[in-house]
Amino acid sequence: MGGRGLEQTALALSKTAIPAQTGTESGTLNRENAPIDPDLVRLIEAWPTLSDEARADILRIGGIR
């Protein structure tokens, strides 16, 4: 018997939606919804006011530069 069964075509696969929401329905944490450390929040808020030297020191201590 020839013919086709229930195979999905490439076109059908290309239309598969990928949800924008991350994490699970149970509310487990991931990068997008994990709590941010309060000290990190303070650093982020202060960053624009820090001197170039202070910024460089923080990046060096953090192993970023």
mmJSON file of the N, C-alpha and C atoms, coordinates in Angstrom:
{"data_MODEL":{"atom_site":{
"group_PDB":["ATOM","ATOM","ATOM","ATOM","ATOM","ATOM","ATOM","ATOM","ATOM","ATOM","ATOM","ATOM","ATOM","ATOM","ATOM","ATOM","ATOM","ATOM","ATOM","ATOM","ATOM","ATOM","ATOM","ATOM","ATOM","ATOM","ATOM","ATOM","ATOM","ATOM","ATOM","ATOM","ATOM","ATOM","ATOM","ATOM","ATOM","ATOM","ATOM","ATOM","ATOM","ATOM","ATOM","ATOM","ATOM","ATOM","ATOM","ATOM","ATOM","ATOM","ATOM","ATOM","ATOM","ATOM","ATOM","ATOM","ATOM","ATOM","ATOM","ATOM","ATOM","ATOM","ATOM","ATOM","ATOM","ATOM","ATOM","ATOM","ATOM","ATOM","ATOM","ATOM","ATOM","ATOM","ATOM","ATOM","ATOM","ATOM","ATOM","ATOM","ATOM","ATOM","ATOM","ATOM","ATOM","ATOM","ATOM","ATOM","ATOM","ATOM","ATOM","ATOM","ATOM","ATOM","ATOM","ATOM","ATOM","ATOM","ATOM","ATOM","ATOM","ATOM","ATOM","ATOM","ATOM","ATOM","ATOM","ATOM","ATOM","ATOM","ATOM","ATOM","ATOM","ATOM","ATOM","ATOM","ATOM","ATOM","ATOM","ATOM","ATOM","ATOM","ATOM","ATOM","ATOM","ATOM","ATOM","ATOM","ATOM","ATOM","ATOM","ATOM","ATOM","ATOM","ATOM","ATOM","ATOM","ATOM","ATOM","ATOM","ATOM","ATOM","ATOM","ATOM","ATOM","ATOM","ATOM","ATOM","ATOM","ATOM","ATOM","ATOM","ATOM","ATOM","ATOM","ATOM","ATOM","ATOM","ATOM","ATOM","ATOM","ATOM","ATOM","ATOM","ATOM","ATOM","ATOM","ATOM","ATOM","ATOM","ATOM","ATOM","ATOM","ATOM","ATOM","ATOM","ATOM","ATOM","ATOM","ATOM","ATOM","ATOM","ATOM","ATOM","ATOM","ATOM","ATOM","ATOM","ATOM","ATOM","ATOM","ATOM","ATOM","ATOM","ATOM"],
"id":[1,2,3,4,5,6,7,8,9,10,11,12,13,14,15,16,17,18,19,20,21,22,23,24,25,26,27,28,29,30,31,32,33,34,35,36,37,38,39,40,41,42,43,44,45,46,47,48,49,50,51,52,53,54,55,56,57,58,59,60,61,62,63,64,65,66,67,68,69,70,71,72,73,74,75,76,77,78,79,80,81,82,83,84,85,86,87,88,89,90,91,92,93,94,95,96,97,98,99,100,101,102,103,104,105,106,107,108,109,110,111,112,113,114,115,116,117,118,119,120,121,122,123,124,125,126,127,128,129,130,131,132,133,134,135,136,137,138,139,140,141,142,143,144,145,146,147,148,149,150,151,152,153,154,155,156,157,158,159,160,161,162,163,164,165,166,167,168,169,170,171,172,173,174,175,176,177,178,179,180,181,182,183,184,185,186,187,188,189,190,191,192,193,194,195],
"type_symbol":["N","C","C","N","C","C","N","C","C","N","C","C","N","C","C","N","C","C","N","C","C","N","C","C","N","C","C","N","C","C","N","C","C","N","C","C","N","C","C","N","C","C","N","C","C","N","C","C","N","C","C","N","C","C","N","C","C","N","C","C","N","C","C","N","C","C","N","C","C","N","C","C","N","C","C","N","C","C","N","C","C","N","C","C","N","C","C","N","C","C","N","C","C","N","C","C","N","C","C","N","C","C","N","C","C","N","C","C","N","C","C","N","C","C","N","C","C","N","C","C","N","C","C","N","C","C","N","C","C","N","C","C","N","C","C","N","C","C","N","C","C","N","C","C","N","C","C","N","C","C","N","C","C","N","C","C","N","C","C","N","C","C","N","C","C","N","C","C","N","C","C","N","C","C","N","C","C","N","C","C","N","C","C","N","C","C","N","C","C","N","C","C","N","C","C"],
"label_atom_id":["N","CA","C","N","CA","C","N","CA","C","N","CA","C","N","CA","C","N","CA","C","N","CA","C","N","CA","C","N","CA","C","N","CA","C","N","CA","C","N","CA","C","N","CA","C","N","CA","C","N","CA","C","N","CA","C","N","CA","C","N","CA","C","N","CA","C","N","CA","C","N","CA","C","N","CA","C","N","CA","C","N","CA","C","N","CA","C","N","CA","C","N","CA","C","N","CA","C","N","CA","C","N","CA","C","N","CA","C","N","CA","C","N","CA","C","N","CA","C","N","CA","C","N","CA","C","N","CA","C","N","CA","C","N","CA","C","N","CA","C","N","CA","C","N","CA","C","N","CA","C","N","CA","C","N","CA","C","N","CA","C","N","CA","C","N","CA","C","N","CA","C","N","CA","C","N","CA","C","N","CA","C","N","CA","C","N","CA","C","N","CA","C","N","CA","C","N","CA","C","N","CA","C","N","CA","C","N","CA","C","N","CA","C","N","CA","C","N","CA","C","N","CA","C","N","CA","C"],
"label_alt_id":[null,null,null,null,null,null,null,null,null,null,null,null,null,null,null,null,null,null,null,null,null,null,null,null,null,null,null,null,null,null,null,null,null,null,null,null,null,null,null,null,null,null,null,null,null,null,null,null,null,null,null,null,null,null,null,null,null,null,null,null,null,null,null,null,null,null,null,null,null,null,null,null,null,null,null,null,null,null,null,null,null,null,null,null,null,null,null,null,null,null,null,null,null,null,null,null,null,null,null,null,null,null,null,null,null,null,null,null,null,null,null,null,null,null,null,null,null,null,null,null,null,null,null,null,null,null,null,null,null,null,null,null,null,null,null,null,null,null,null,null,null,null,null,null,null,null,null,null,null,null,null,null,null,null,null,null,null,null,null,null,null,null,null,null,null,null,null,null,null,null,null,null,null,null,null,null,null,null,null,null,null,null,null,null,null,null,null,null,null,null,null,null,null,null,null],
"label_comp_id":["MET","MET","MET","GLY","GLY","GLY","GLY","GLY","GLY","ARG","ARG","ARG","GLY","GLY","GLY","LEU","LEU","LEU","GLU","GLU","GLU","GLN","GLN","GLN","THR","THR","THR","ALA","ALA","ALA","LEU","LEU","LEU","ALA","ALA","ALA","LEU","LEU","LEU","SER","SER","SER","LYS","LYS","LYS","THR","THR","THR","ALA","ALA","ALA","ILE","ILE","ILE","PRO","PRO","PRO","ALA","ALA","ALA","GLN","GLN","GLN","THR","THR","THR","GLY","GLY","GLY","THR","THR","THR","GLU","GLU","GLU","SER","SER","SER","GLY","GLY","GLY","THR","THR","THR","LEU","LEU","LEU","ASN","ASN","ASN","ARG","ARG","ARG","GLU","GLU","GLU","ASN","ASN","ASN","ALA","ALA","ALA","PRO","PRO","PRO","ILE","ILE","ILE","ASP","ASP","ASP","PRO","PRO","PRO","ASP","ASP","ASP","LEU","LEU","LEU","VAL","VAL","VAL","ARG","ARG","ARG","LEU","LEU","LEU","ILE","ILE","ILE","GLU","GLU","GLU","ALA","ALA","ALA","TRP","TRP","TRP","PRO","PRO","PRO","THR","THR","THR","LEU","LEU","LEU","SER","SER","SER","ASP","ASP","ASP","GLU","GLU","GLU","ALA","ALA","ALA","ARG","ARG","ARG","ALA","ALA","ALA","ASP","ASP","ASP","ILE","ILE","ILE","LEU","LEU","LEU","ARG","ARG","ARG","ILE","ILE","ILE","GLY","GLY","GLY","GLY","GLY","GLY","ILE","ILE","ILE","ARG","ARG","ARG"],
"label_asym_id":["A","A","A","A","A","A","A","A","A","A","A","A","A","A","A","A","A","A","A","A","A","A","A","A","A","A","A","A","A","A","A","A","A","A","A","A","A","A","A","A","A","A","A","A","A","A","A","A","A","A","A","A","A","A","A","A","A","A","A","A","A","A","A","A","A","A","A","A","A","A","A","A","A","A","A","A","A","A","A","A","A","A","A","A","A","A","A","A","A","A","A","A","A","A","A","A","A","A","A","A","A","A","A","A","A","A","A","A","A","A","A","A","A","A","A","A","A","A","A","A","A","A","A","A","A","A","A","A","A","A","A","A","A","A","A","A","A","A","A","A","A","A","A","A","A","A","A","A","A","A","A","A","A","A","A","A","A","A","A","A","A","A","A","A","A","A","A","A","A","A","A","A","A","A","A","A","A","A","A","A","A","A","A","A","A","A","A","A","A","A","A","A","A","A","A"],
"label_entity_id":["1","1","1","1","1","1","1","1","1","1","1","1","1","1","1","1","1","1","1","1","1","1","1","1","1","1","1","1","1","1","1","1","1","1","1","1","1","1","1","1","1","1","1","1","1","1","1","1","1","1","1","1","1","1","1","1","1","1","1","1","1","1","1","1","1","1","1","1","1","1","1","1","1","1","1","1","1","1","1","1","1","1","1","1","1","1","1","1","1","1","1","1","1","1","1","1","1","1","1","1","1","1","1","1","1","1","1","1","1","1","1","1","1","1","1","1","1","1","1","1","1","1","1","1","1","1","1","1","1","1","1","1","1","1","1","1","1","1","1","1","1","1","1","1","1","1","1","1","1","1","1","1","1","1","1","1","1","1","1","1","1","1","1","1","1","1","1","1","1","1","1","1","1","1","1","1","1","1","1","1","1","1","1","1","1","1","1","1","1","1","1","1","1","1","1"],
"label_seq_id":[1,1,1,2,2,2,3,3,3,4,4,4,5,5,5,6,6,6,7,7,7,8,8,8,9,9,9,10,10,10,11,11,11,12,12,12,13,13,13,14,14,14,15,15,15,16,16,16,17,17,17,18,18,18,19,19,19,20,20,20,21,21,21,22,22,22,23,23,23,24,24,24,25,25,25,26,26,26,27,27,27,28,28,28,29,29,29,30,30,30,31,31,31,32,32,32,33,33,33,34,34,34,35,35,35,36,36,36,37,37,37,38,38,38,39,39,39,40,40,40,41,41,41,42,42,42,43,43,43,44,44,44,45,45,45,46,46,46,47,47,47,48,48,48,49,49,49,50,50,50,51,51,51,52,52,52,53,53,53,54,54,54,55,55,55,56,56,56,57,57,57,58,58,58,59,59,59,60,60,60,61,61,61,62,62,62,63,63,63,64,64,64,65,65,65],
"pdbx_PDB_ins_code":[null,null,null,null,null,null,null,null,null,null,null,null,null,null,null,null,null,null,null,null,null,null,null,null,null,null,null,null,null,null,null,null,null,null,null,null,null,null,null,null,null,null,null,null,null,null,null,null,null,null,null,null,null,null,null,null,null,null,null,null,null,null,null,null,null,null,null,null,null,null,null,null,null,null,null,null,null,null,null,null,null,null,null,null,null,null,null,null,null,null,null,null,null,null,null,null,null,null,null,null,null,null,null,null,null,null,null,null,null,null,null,null,null,null,null,null,null,null,null,null,null,null,null,null,null,null,null,null,null,null,null,null,null,null,null,null,null,null,null,null,null,null,null,null,null,null,null,null,null,null,null,null,null,null,null,null,null,null,null,null,null,null,null,null,null,null,null,null,null,null,null,null,null,null,null,null,null,null,null,null,null,null,null,null,null,null,null,null,null,null,null,null,null,null,null],
"Cartn_x":[0.832,0.0,0.869,0.648,1.362,0.656,0.865,0.174,0.922,0.276,0.909,0.105,0.793,0.145,-0.061,0.288,0.093,1.382,2.285,3.54,3.29,4.104,4.036,4.944,4.501,5.307,6.231,7.242,8.155,7.393,6.378,5.587,4.882,4.328,3.64,4.618,5.834,6.822,7.285,7.337,7.815,6.81,5.587,4.567,4.374,5.237,5.129,5.442,4.534,4.725,5.652,6.5,7.365,6.912,6.444,5.934,7.034,6.678,7.635,7.851,6.891,6.997,8.053,8.822,9.832,9.485,10.19,9.889,8.824,8.343,7.328,6.022,4.967,3.673,3.675,4.549,4.593,5.307,5.907,6.545,8.001,8.654,10.065,10.847,11.981,12.755,13.706,13.971,14.988,15.625,16.477,17.18,16.236,15.129,14.232,13.384,13.108,12.221,12.833,14.145,14.816,14.958,14.888,15.064,16.481,16.617,17.918,18.429,19.691,20.329,20.211,19.796,19.645,20.943,22.094,23.36,23.633,23.239,23.408,22.511,21.308,20.398,21.027,21.604,22.25,23.417,24.198,25.322,24.838,23.797,23.247,22.758,22.08,21.568,22.693,23.784,24.898,25.852,25.825,26.796,27.024,25.97,26.209,26.983,26.966,27.643,29.069,29.484,30.815,31.872,33.05,34.172,34.599,35.31,35.825,36.73,37.508,38.41,37.625,36.564,35.743,35.077,34.568,33.948,34.961,36.167,37.216,37.587,37.673,37.995,36.926,35.667,34.563,34.596,34.805,34.867,36.06,37.198,38.383,38.147,37.561,37.284,36.319,35.353,34.382,34.906,36.154,36.74,36.197,35.627,35.041,36.079,37.036,38.104,39.437],
"Cartn_y":[-1.186,0.0,1.238,2.081,3.343,4.368,5.586,6.649,7.103,7.974,8.581,8.288,8.283,8.081,9.419,9.475,10.68,11.467,11.374,12.097,13.597,14.298,15.76,16.25,17.243,17.809,18.867,19.243,20.297,21.588,21.845,23.06,23.052,21.931,21.847,22.08,21.555,21.742,23.183,23.867,25.244,26.188,25.75,26.6,26.319,25.501,25.181,26.422,26.806,27.997,27.689,28.649,28.547,29.607,29.2,30.19,31.116,32.375,33.361,33.215,32.665,32.512,31.463,31.736,30.778,30.253,29.22,28.602,27.542,27.024,25.989,26.486,25.745,26.135,26.156,25.36,25.318,26.52,27.354,28.567,28.408,27.345,27.206,28.365,28.667,29.833,29.528,30.549,30.504,31.881,32.135,33.426,34.615,34.472,35.604,35.942,34.975,35.273,34.975,34.767,34.53,35.849,35.807,37.042,37.581,38.895,39.537,39.912,39.631,39.962,41.467,41.881,43.317,44.106,43.495,44.189,44.43,43.474,43.651,44.777,44.862,45.951,47.291,47.394,48.649,48.994,47.979,48.218,48.696,48.06,48.451,49.895,50.258,51.628,52.647,52.27,53.194,53.255,52.266,52.148,53.449,54.175,55.396,56.473,56.42,57.448,57.065,55.83,55.377,55.905,56.118,56.557,55.413,55.752,54.725,53.75,54.277,53.432,52.438,52.924,52.038,50.958,51.343,50.364,49.303,49.752,48.822,47.874,48.413,47.566,46.499,46.883,45.922,44.849,45.245,44.267,43.331,43.877,43.059,42.069,42.536,41.66,40.55,40.882,39.899,38.975,39.206,38.353,38.641,39.814,40.162,40.82,41.496,42.121,41.747],
"Cartn_z":[0.0,0.0,0.0,-0.924,-0.962,-0.101,-0.445,0.277,1.509,2.18,3.347,4.592,5.685,6.974,7.668,8.909,9.708,9.887,8.924,9.044,9.046,9.837,9.801,8.693,8.005,6.938,7.51,6.759,7.191,7.435,6.638,6.806,8.156,8.542,9.828,10.971,10.865,11.92,12.008,10.88,10.899,11.549,11.728,12.327,13.819,14.385,15.795,16.619,17.487,18.303,19.473,19.784,20.946,21.932,23.105,24.053,24.552,24.775,25.265,26.762,27.471,28.919,29.249,30.285,30.703,32.082,32.503,33.784,33.596,34.686,34.603,35.185,34.947,35.482,37.003,37.612,39.072,39.667,38.813,39.294,39.68,39.228,39.542,38.94,39.522,39.131,37.992,37.2,36.165,36.119,35.165,35.111,35.039,34.341,34.137,35.354,36.22,37.34,38.705,38.749,40.022,40.78,42.1,42.866,42.695,42.684,42.533,43.915,44.147,45.411,45.658,46.858,47.154,46.971,47.287,47.089,45.607,44.768,43.332,42.828,43.336,42.956,43.31,44.5,44.919,44.006,43.63,42.73,41.362,40.848,39.546,39.591,40.67,40.796,40.93,41.593,41.804,40.615,39.738,38.658,37.88,37.468,36.681,37.449,38.761,39.559,39.937,39.666,40.044,39.086,39.631,38.789,37.877,36.818,35.911,36.657,37.605,38.384,39.247,39.885,40.723,39.875,38.715,37.817,37.395,37.015,36.586,37.727,38.955,40.106,40.316,40.235,40.427,39.352,38.117,37.035,37.203,37.663,37.882,39.003,40.122,41.255,40.837,39.998,39.538,38.45,38.023,36.998,35.604,35.42,34.123,33.209,33.791,32.993,33.548],
"occupancy":[1.0,1.0,1.0,1.0,1.0,1.0,1.0,1.0,1.0,1.0,1.0,1.0,1.0,1.0,1.0,1.0,1.0,1.0,1.0,1.0,1.0,1.0,1.0,1.0,1.0,1.0,1.0,1.0,1.0,1.0,1.0,1.0,1.0,1.0,1.0,1.0,1.0,1.0,1.0,1.0,1.0,1.0,1.0,1.0,1.0,1.0,1.0,1.0,1.0,1.0,1.0,1.0,1.0,1.0,1.0,1.0,1.0,1.0,1.0,1.0,1.0,1.0,1.0,1.0,1.0,1.0,1.0,1.0,1.0,1.0,1.0,1.0,1.0,1.0,1.0,1.0,1.0,1.0,1.0,1.0,1.0,1.0,1.0,1.0,1.0,1.0,1.0,1.0,1.0,1.0,1.0,1.0,1.0,1.0,1.0,1.0,1.0,1.0,1.0,1.0,1.0,1.0,1.0,1.0,1.0,1.0,1.0,1.0,1.0,1.0,1.0,1.0,1.0,1.0,1.0,1.0,1.0,1.0,1.0,1.0,1.0,1.0,1.0,1.0,1.0,1.0,1.0,1.0,1.0,1.0,1.0,1.0,1.0,1.0,1.0,1.0,1.0,1.0,1.0,1.0,1.0,1.0,1.0,1.0,1.0,1.0,1.0,1.0,1.0,1.0,1.0,1.0,1.0,1.0,1.0,1.0,1.0,1.0,1.0,1.0,1.0,1.0,1.0,1.0,1.0,1.0,1.0,1.0,1.0,1.0,1.0,1.0,1.0,1.0,1.0,1.0,1.0,1.0,1.0,1.0,1.0,1.0,1.0,1.0,1.0,1.0,1.0,1.0,1.0,1.0,1.0,1.0,1.0,1.0,1.0],
"B_iso_or_equiv":[0.0,0.0,0.0,0.0,0.0,0.0,0.0,0.0,0.0,0.0,0.0,0.0,0.0,0.0,0.0,0.0,0.0,0.0,0.0,0.0,0.0,0.0,0.0,0.0,0.0,0.0,0.0,0.0,0.0,0.0,0.0,0.0,0.0,0.0,0.0,0.0,0.0,0.0,0.0,0.0,0.0,0.0,0.0,0.0,0.0,0.0,0.0,0.0,0.0,0.0,0.0,0.0,0.0,0.0,0.0,0.0,0.0,0.0,0.0,0.0,0.0,0.0,0.0,0.0,0.0,0.0,0.0,0.0,0.0,0.0,0.0,0.0,0.0,0.0,0.0,0.0,0.0,0.0,0.0,0.0,0.0,0.0,0.0,0.0,0.0,0.0,0.0,0.0,0.0,0.0,0.0,0.0,0.0,0.0,0.0,0.0,0.0,0.0,0.0,0.0,0.0,0.0,0.0,0.0,0.0,0.0,0.0,0.0,0.0,0.0,0.0,0.0,0.0,0.0,0.0,0.0,0.0,0.0,0.0,0.0,0.0,0.0,0.0,0.0,0.0,0.0,0.0,0.0,0.0,0.0,0.0,0.0,0.0,0.0,0.0,0.0,0.0,0.0,0.0,0.0,0.0,0.0,0.0,0.0,0.0,0.0,0.0,0.0,0.0,0.0,0.0,0.0,0.0,0.0,0.0,0.0,0.0,0.0,0.0,0.0,0.0,0.0,0.0,0.0,0.0,0.0,0.0,0.0,0.0,0.0,0.0,0.0,0.0,0.0,0.0,0.0,0.0,0.0,0.0,0.0,0.0,0.0,0.0,0.0,0.0,0.0,0.0,0.0,0.0,0.0,0.0,0.0,0.0,0.0,0.0],
"pdbx_formal_charge":[null,null,null,null,null,null,null,null,null,null,null,null,null,null,null,null,null,null,null,null,null,null,null,null,null,null,null,null,null,null,null,null,null,null,null,null,null,null,null,null,null,null,null,null,null,null,null,null,null,null,null,null,null,null,null,null,null,null,null,null,null,null,null,null,null,null,null,null,null,null,null,null,null,null,null,null,null,null,null,null,null,null,null,null,null,null,null,null,null,null,null,null,null,null,null,null,null,null,null,null,null,null,null,null,null,null,null,null,null,null,null,null,null,null,null,null,null,null,null,null,null,null,null,null,null,null,null,null,null,null,null,null,null,null,null,null,null,null,null,null,null,null,null,null,null,null,null,null,null,null,null,null,null,null,null,null,null,null,null,null,null,null,null,null,null,null,null,null,null,null,null,null,null,null,null,null,null,null,null,null,null,null,null,null,null,null,null,null,null,null,null,null,null,null,null],
"auth_seq_id":[1,1,1,2,2,2,3,3,3,4,4,4,5,5,5,6,6,6,7,7,7,8,8,8,9,9,9,10,10,10,11,11,11,12,12,12,13,13,13,14,14,14,15,15,15,16,16,16,17,17,17,18,18,18,19,19,19,20,20,20,21,21,21,22,22,22,23,23,23,24,24,24,25,25,25,26,26,26,27,27,27,28,28,28,29,29,29,30,30,30,31,31,31,32,32,32,33,33,33,34,34,34,35,35,35,36,36,36,37,37,37,38,38,38,39,39,39,40,40,40,41,41,41,42,42,42,43,43,43,44,44,44,45,45,45,46,46,46,47,47,47,48,48,48,49,49,49,50,50,50,51,51,51,52,52,52,53,53,53,54,54,54,55,55,55,56,56,56,57,57,57,58,58,58,59,59,59,60,60,60,61,61,61,62,62,62,63,63,63,64,64,64,65,65,65],
"auth_comp_id":["MET","MET","MET","GLY","GLY","GLY","GLY","GLY","GLY","ARG","ARG","ARG","GLY","GLY","GLY","LEU","LEU","LEU","GLU","GLU","GLU","GLN","GLN","GLN","THR","THR","THR","ALA","ALA","ALA","LEU","LEU","LEU","ALA","ALA","ALA","LEU","LEU","LEU","SER","SER","SER","LYS","LYS","LYS","THR","THR","THR","ALA","ALA","ALA","ILE","ILE","ILE","PRO","PRO","PRO","ALA","ALA","ALA","GLN","GLN","GLN","THR","THR","THR","GLY","GLY","GLY","THR","THR","THR","GLU","GLU","GLU","SER","SER","SER","GLY","GLY","GLY","THR","THR","THR","LEU","LEU","LEU","ASN","ASN","ASN","ARG","ARG","ARG","GLU","GLU","GLU","ASN","ASN","ASN","ALA","ALA","ALA","PRO","PRO","PRO","ILE","ILE","ILE","ASP","ASP","ASP","PRO","PRO","PRO","ASP","ASP","ASP","LEU","LEU","LEU","VAL","VAL","VAL","ARG","ARG","ARG","LEU","LEU","LEU","ILE","ILE","ILE","GLU","GLU","GLU","ALA","ALA","ALA","TRP","TRP","TRP","PRO","PRO","PRO","THR","THR","THR","LEU","LEU","LEU","SER","SER","SER","ASP","ASP","ASP","GLU","GLU","GLU","ALA","ALA","ALA","ARG","ARG","ARG","ALA","ALA","ALA","ASP","ASP","ASP","ILE","ILE","ILE","LEU","LEU","LEU","ARG","ARG","ARG","ILE","ILE","ILE","GLY","GLY","GLY","GLY","GLY","GLY","ILE","ILE","ILE","ARG","ARG","ARG"],
"auth_asym_id":["A","A","A","A","A","A","A","A","A","A","A","A","A","A","A","A","A","A","A","A","A","A","A","A","A","A","A","A","A","A","A","A","A","A","A","A","A","A","A","A","A","A","A","A","A","A","A","A","A","A","A","A","A","A","A","A","A","A","A","A","A","A","A","A","A","A","A","A","A","A","A","A","A","A","A","A","A","A","A","A","A","A","A","A","A","A","A","A","A","A","A","A","A","A","A","A","A","A","A","A","A","A","A","A","A","A","A","A","A","A","A","A","A","A","A","A","A","A","A","A","A","A","A","A","A","A","A","A","A","A","A","A","A","A","A","A","A","A","A","A","A","A","A","A","A","A","A","A","A","A","A","A","A","A","A","A","A","A","A","A","A","A","A","A","A","A","A","A","A","A","A","A","A","A","A","A","A","A","A","A","A","A","A","A","A","A","A","A","A","A","A","A","A","A","A"],
"auth_atom_id":["N","CA","C","N","CA","C","N","CA","C","N","CA","C","N","CA","C","N","CA","C","N","CA","C","N","CA","C","N","CA","C","N","CA","C","N","CA","C","N","CA","C","N","CA","C","N","CA","C","N","CA","C","N","CA","C","N","CA","C","N","CA","C","N","CA","C","N","CA","C","N","CA","C","N","CA","C","N","CA","C","N","CA","C","N","CA","C","N","CA","C","N","CA","C","N","CA","C","N","CA","C","N","CA","C","N","CA","C","N","CA","C","N","CA","C","N","CA","C","N","CA","C","N","CA","C","N","CA","C","N","CA","C","N","CA","C","N","CA","C","N","CA","C","N","CA","C","N","CA","C","N","CA","C","N","CA","C","N","CA","C","N","CA","C","N","CA","C","N","CA","C","N","CA","C","N","CA","C","N","CA","C","N","CA","C","N","CA","C","N","CA","C","N","CA","C","N","CA","C","N","CA","C","N","CA","C","N","CA","C","N","CA","C","N","CA","C","N","CA","C","N","CA","C","N","CA","C"],
"pdbx_PDB_model_num":[1,1,1,1,1,1,1,1,1,1,1,1,1,1,1,1,1,1,1,1,1,1,1,1,1,1,1,1,1,1,1,1,1,1,1,1,1,1,1,1,1,1,1,1,1,1,1,1,1,1,1,1,1,1,1,1,1,1,1,1,1,1,1,1,1,1,1,1,1,1,1,1,1,1,1,1,1,1,1,1,1,1,1,1,1,1,1,1,1,1,1,1,1,1,1,1,1,1,1,1,1,1,1,1,1,1,1,1,1,1,1,1,1,1,1,1,1,1,1,1,1,1,1,1,1,1,1,1,1,1,1,1,1,1,1,1,1,1,1,1,1,1,1,1,1,1,1,1,1,1,1,1,1,1,1,1,1,1,1,1,1,1,1,1,1,1,1,1,1,1,1,1,1,1,1,1,1,1,1,1,1,1,1,1,1,1,1,1,1,1,1,1,1,1,1]
}}}
